[in-house]
Amino acid sequence: MDMRIFDLKDLAIGEKGRVTGFSKQGRAYRKRLLAMGLTTGTEFSIVRFAPLGDPVEIALRGFSLTLRKNEADILSIEKV
């Protein structure tokens, strides 16, 4: 397991990650992401990226979630 901190865009389709936290400048989206189930420790996998990279679809907790680039950028993740 790689313990470095990554951005969501650093993962490829099919790779898995775990949420390790949120960036400080993303306070506006933090509550929204928490409400969608992206809490610290949550594991997910990359399903697909839109052709221009925005949005990205991830699978977590038995459902799919689509995140815009500005929402995804505040997540700190590690590869699983």
Secondary structure as GFF3:
##gff-version 3
##sequence-region A 1 80
A	DSSP	three_ten_helix	8	10	.	.	.	ID=ss1
A	DSSP	beta_strand	16	22	.	.	.	ID=ss2
A	DSSP	three_ten_helix	24	26	.	.	.	ID=ss3
A	DSSP	alpha_helix	27	35	.	.	.	ID=ss4
A	DSSP	beta_strand	43	49	.	.	.	ID=ss5
A	DSSP	beta_strand	56	60	.	.	.	ID=ss6
A	DSSP	beta_strand	63	67	.	.	.	ID=ss7
A	DSSP	alpha_helix	69	72	.	.	.	ID=ss8
A	DSSP	beta_strand	75	79	.	.	.	ID=ss9
###
